[in-house]
Amino acid sequence: MLLLLLTGLGSAAAATGKVIKVLPHLLDAQGRHTLSPSLYDRDAYQAQLRQHPETCSGIRFDIHWRGRSQTQASAVLRLQVRGTSHGQAPPERTVETTITLTGISHWAGLKLVGTDYQQLGEVTAWRVTLWLGNELLDEQKSFLW
């Protein structure tokens, strides 16, 4: 009986986390991913930006995540992006932000803009991970990762 109680206490103190959804959005020269709040307009504008990559100034990954910790611990949300390779290993960029595990779901926006975006070329693969110290809580990745 005591063993069951101690086992239950150990699992209750453990932190949990989940990457729920990842939405990559190209950004225009003004840093916008859409021209209006309509989802239809957003998708149409994203298609226009994909057809005219010279008008893009960067890419933003909107990440929906949730994490829970007894102590509201700080964790790291990490985005890794691979670009177009030109005969050598594809360029890779990493962006991360510190978050607090509160038990409520949140959105985070991680951007690659300027020279980091230009040197990357076209995005071919991405991976989003949620870390608590050295412990991987969850990940979501594109098909080609």
N, C-alpha and C positions, 0 to 999 in steps of 0.2 A: 504494500500500500504506500509506504514512504517513497519507494522507488518511482512509482507512478506519479506521485505528487512532485517530486524533484524533476522528473522528465518533463512534466507539463510546465513547470516554471522556466526551464531552460528554453523551451520553444516559444514561450510567450515573450521573452526578452529579445528574441532574434528580430532583426530588421527584415522587412520585405519590401520589394519594389517591382514595378511593372512599367515597361514602355508600351503604352497602349496604341499609339498611332504616330506615324511620321509622315508629314506632308512637305515635300520639297517644292519651293516656289521660286521661279526666276524673278529677278528684280529689274525694273527699267532704270533709266538714267536718273530718275527722281527717287529711286528706292521703293517704288510701289510694285505690288504684285497683282493688283487689280485696279480697275478704274471706278468700281462701285461695289456696294456690299452684296450684290447678287452673286450667288454661286455660279450661275450660268455665265455671267459676265466675267467672273474670275477665270473660269475654265477657257473661255474664248480668248481672253487676254493672254493667258499662259500659252495657248496654242500659237498666238501671234508672236510672242517672244521667242518661242522655240523655232519658228520659221525664220526669224530675223535675229540671230544671236549677236549681231553687232550692236543692237540696241540695249543689250543687257549689261548691267553694272555689277551683278552679283547673284547670289542664290541664298535664300533663307530656308532653313529647315524648321518648320513648326512641329514641335514634339509634345505630344500629350503623354503625361506620365503620372504615376501615383506611387507613393512610398509611405511606409509606416514604420515607426520606431518608438520604443517606449520612452526614449530620451530626446526625441525630435532631433536626431543626429544629422549632421551635415554629410551630404553625399555629393558625388560628381556625376553630371550628365555629360557624356563625351560623344562627339560626332567625329567620325573619320570618313573622309571623302576621297575617292580615287578619280582621276581624270583620264583623258585620252593619252594613250602611249604613242610615241613616235619612234618605234624601233627599240626603245629601252624600257626599263621598268616604268609603269605609269606613275605620274606625280601623285603624291598623297598629302592631304592637309588634315590637321586635327584641330578642333575647336571644342572647348569645354567650359562648363559653368558650374558653380557650386550651388546646390539646392538644399533645402531642409525637408526631411521626411516628416510630414505632418499627418498623414493618413487621408488627406484630401487630394483629389486629382488636380493637376495644374498643367498649364501650357508654358513652354519655353521656346523662344525663337533664337536659333543660332545661325549667324550669318558668315558667309565668305564673300568679301567684296574687295574691290581694288586689285592690286597686283596679285594677291593670293588667288583670287578668282581667275584672273587672266592667265596666270601661269598654269593653272589646273587644266584649262581647256574645257571640253565638254565633260560633264559628270557622267561616269560610266557605272559607278557603284558607290554605295554608302553603307555605314553601320553606325547605329546608335546604341550605346551601352550605359547602364546605370551602375555605379560603383559605390560601395561603402568601404572605404579603406582599400584593401586589396581584394575584397570579396565582390565578385560579379553578381549583382542581383538579378539583372535581366538584360536582354539585348533584342534588337530588331534590326534586320539587315535586308538590303536589296537582293534580288535574285542573283546578280552577278558577283556578289561579294565572295 
